[in-house]
Amino acid sequence: MFTGLVEAMGAVQDVRETGEVFRLSIECPKIAPELVLGQSVAVSGACLSVMALRGSVFDAEMMPETARRTRFSALARGSRVNLERAVKLGDRLDGHLVQGHVDGTAVLEKLSGPARTKEARFRALKDLKNAMRYVVAKGSVAVDGVSLTVIDADSEGFSVGLIPTTLENCTLGQIKPGDLVNIETDIVGKYVERLLNPEPALTRSQASGKLTLEEMYELGY
């Protein structure tokens, strides 16, 4: 579990496909020396596990599904990524509950505002459209792993505000129209929807694969 508060930015050193997984090598002198094998790190919003450590560089692996659902298929040497280690139990939750499970991607349509603050408008791509119902005005959304407050939202996209601290300390400070970002919507909305619209319970015959006498009577036999 993460909070959406970026600890540091890292630079991608290598991206390679090894068998059934993709391996990223990321340089980050600020947090890499403190990592341990198997630790979870949110890499621009995607929860990945540390598989190898080499001084200021760490390796993380991801499944093809992760590469498909995120913007990571376009990562190259030198790409900048946001990094956050998993929150400790008992820490302050200064952002919002972020799982590191990316729902899909969006493209920056417009960036406006004065020099020190910006308003960013993102358009949801096809893989994110079904999850847009969880993005609500004044709610929370994680953009490339950054916890942000939604200004407004509709079925096509949403807008957020970027304060100077955000622009200075994460990759959103270098974003430009046309760039892709990873999006994770608020998990709370997903659970509420699931509880309000549960799947119908299986009948005994569906569960066992056999008709019961009661069900046969109900069918007119």
C-alpha positions in Angstrom: 0.0 0.0 0.0 1.2 3.5 -0.9 0.1 7.1 -0.3 0.9 8.8 -3.6 3.6 11.0 -2.1 6.7 10.6 -4.3 9.9 10.1 -2.4 12.3 10.5 -5.3 12.7 10.4 -9.1 14.7 7.7 -10.7 16.3 7.3 -14.2 15.7 4.1 -16.2 19.0 2.5 -17.1 17.7 -0.5 -19.0 14.5 -2.2 -20.1 14.7 -5.7 -21.2 12.4 -8.7 -21.7 13.7 -11.9 -20.0 11.5 -14.9 -20.7 7.9 -14.2 -19.5 8.8 -10.9 -17.6 10.1 -7.5 -18.3 13.0 -6.2 -16.1 13.6 -2.6 -15.4 16.9 -1.2 -14.1 16.4 2.1 -12.3 19.1 4.4 -10.8 18.1 6.4 -7.7 20.9 7.3 -5.3 18.3 8.6 -2.8 16.5 5.4 -2.0 18.2 2.5 -3.8 20.9 2.0 -1.1 18.1 1.6 1.5 16.1 -1.0 -0.4 16.0 -4.7 0.3 15.3 -7.7 -2.0 11.6 -8.4 -2.4 10.6 -4.9 -1.2 7.7 -3.2 -3.0 8.3 0.1 -4.8 5.7 2.1 -6.7 7.3 3.0 -10.0 5.3 5.8 -11.5 2.3 4.3 -9.9 2.8 0.6 -10.5 3.7 -1.7 -7.6 6.9 -3.6 -8.5 9.2 -5.9 -6.5 12.9 -5.3 -6.0 14.8 -8.3 -7.6 18.4 -7.1 -7.6 20.5 -4.3 -6.0 23.7 -2.7 -7.2 24.6 0.4 -5.2 22.5 3.2 -6.5 20.7 0.9 -9.0 17.9 -1.6 -8.4 16.1 -4.0 -10.7 12.4 -4.6 -10.7 10.3 -7.1 -12.7 6.9 -6.8 -14.2 4.4 -9.1 -16.0 3.4 -8.5 -19.6 0.0 -7.5 -18.3 1.7 -4.6 -16.3 3.5 -3.5 -19.4 0.3 -3.6 -21.5 -1.8 -1.7 -19.0 0.7 1.0 -18.2 2.9 3.4 -20.2 5.9 1.3 -19.5 5.9 -0.3 -22.9 7.3 3.1 -24.1 10.0 3.4 -21.4 13.6 3.8 -22.7 17.0 4.4 -21.2 17.0 7.8 -19.6 13.2 7.9 -18.9 12.4 9.5 -15.6 10.0 7.7 -13.1 8.5 8.5 -9.8 9.4 6.3 -6.9 7.7 5.6 -3.5 8.3 2.8 -1.0 5.4 1.1 0.6 3.9 2.9 3.6 4.7 1.6 7.1 1.9 0.6 9.4 1.3 3.5 11.7 2.6 6.2 9.3 0.5 9.3 8.5 -1.6 8.9 5.4 -0.9 12.3 3.9 -2.0 11.3 0.4 -4.7 8.7 -0.2 -4.9 4.9 -0.3 -2.9 3.8 -3.4 -2.5 0.1 -4.2 -0.1 0.5 -7.1 -2.5 -1.3 -9.4 -2.8 0.8 -12.5 -6.3 0.9 -14.1 -5.1 2.3 -17.4 -3.5 5.2 -19.1 -4.5 8.8 -20.1 -2.9 11.4 -22.3 -2.3 15.0 -21.3 -4.5 17.2 -23.5 -3.9 20.6 -22.0 -1.6 22.2 -19.5 -2.5 25.8 -18.5 -1.9 28.3 -15.7 0.7 30.7 -14.5 4.4 29.8 -14.1 4.3 28.3 -10.6 1.0 26.4 -10.7 -0.7 24.5 -13.4 -4.0 22.9 -14.3 -3.7 19.6 -16.3 -6.5 18.1 -18.3 -6.2 14.4 -19.1 -8.1 12.4 -21.6 -8.8 8.7 -20.8 -7.6 6.2 -23.3 -9.7 3.1 -24.2 -8.2 0.9 -21.4 -9.2 3.5 -18.8 -12.8 4.3 -20.0 -14.5 1.7 -17.8 -12.8 3.0 -14.7 -13.7 6.7 -15.2 -16.8 6.2 -13.1 -14.5 6.1 -10.1 -13.0 9.5 -10.8 -15.2 12.2 -9.2 -14.8 15.9 -8.7 -12.9 16.7 -5.4 -12.0 13.0 -5.1 -8.6 11.5 -5.3 -6.7 10.0 -8.2 -3.1 8.8 -8.7 -1.4 10.1 -11.8 1.9 8.4 -12.4 1.8 7.5 -8.7 1.2 11.0 -7.5 -1.8 11.6 -5.3 -3.9 14.5 -6.7 -7.3 16.0 -6.1 -9.7 16.0 -9.0 -11.0 19.4 -10.1 -13.6 18.1 -12.5 -14.4 14.9 -14.3 -16.6 13.3 -17.0 -16.7 10.1 -18.9 -13.9 11.3 -21.2 -11.3 12.5 -18.7 -10.6 14.8 -15.8 -8.5 17.7 -14.7 -6.2 18.2 -11.7 -4.2 21.0 -10.2 -0.4 20.9 -9.9 1.2 23.0 -7.1 4.8 24.1 -7.2 6.0 21.3 -4.9 4.5 18.7 -7.2 6.0 20.3 -10.3 9.4 20.4 -8.7 9.6 17.0 -7.1 8.1 14.5 -9.6 8.0 13.8 -13.3 4.8 15.8 -13.8 7.0 18.9 -13.8 8.3 17.9 -17.2 5.0 16.6 -18.7 3.8 18.1 -22.0 0.7 17.7 -24.1 0.6 14.3 -25.8 2.5 12.5 -23.0 1.0 9.3 -21.5 0.5 8.8 -17.7 -0.5 5.8 -15.6 -3.8 6.2 -13.8 -5.1 4.5 -10.6 -8.6 5.4 -9.5 -9.7 5.5 -5.9 -10.1 2.0 -4.4 -12.9 3.1 -2.1 -15.3 3.7 -4.9 -14.6 0.2 -6.4 -15.5 -1.5 -3.1 -18.6 0.5 -2.6 -19.8 -0.4 -6.1 -19.1 -4.0 -5.5 -21.0 -4.1 -2.2 -24.0 -2.3 -3.6 -24.1 -4.5 -6.7 -23.0 -8.0 -5.7 -23.2 -10.9 -8.2 -26.3 -13.1 -7.7 -25.7 -16.1 -5.5 -25.3 -19.4 -7.3 -28.1 -21.9 -7.0 -27.3 -25.3 -5.6 -27.5 -26.8 -9.1 -25.1 -24.2 -10.5 -22.7 -24.8 -7.6 -22.8 -28.6 -7.9 -23.5 -29.0 -11.6 -26.7 -31.1 -10.7 -30.4 -30.3 -10.5 -32.1 -30.6 -7.2 -35.6 -32.0 -6.7 -36.8 -28.5 -5.6 -35.5 -26.9 -8.7 -37.1 -29.6 -10.9 -40.5 -28.9 -9.2 -40.0 -25.1 -9.9 -39.3 -25.9 -13.5 -42.6 -27.8 -13.8 -41.4 -31.4 -13.7 
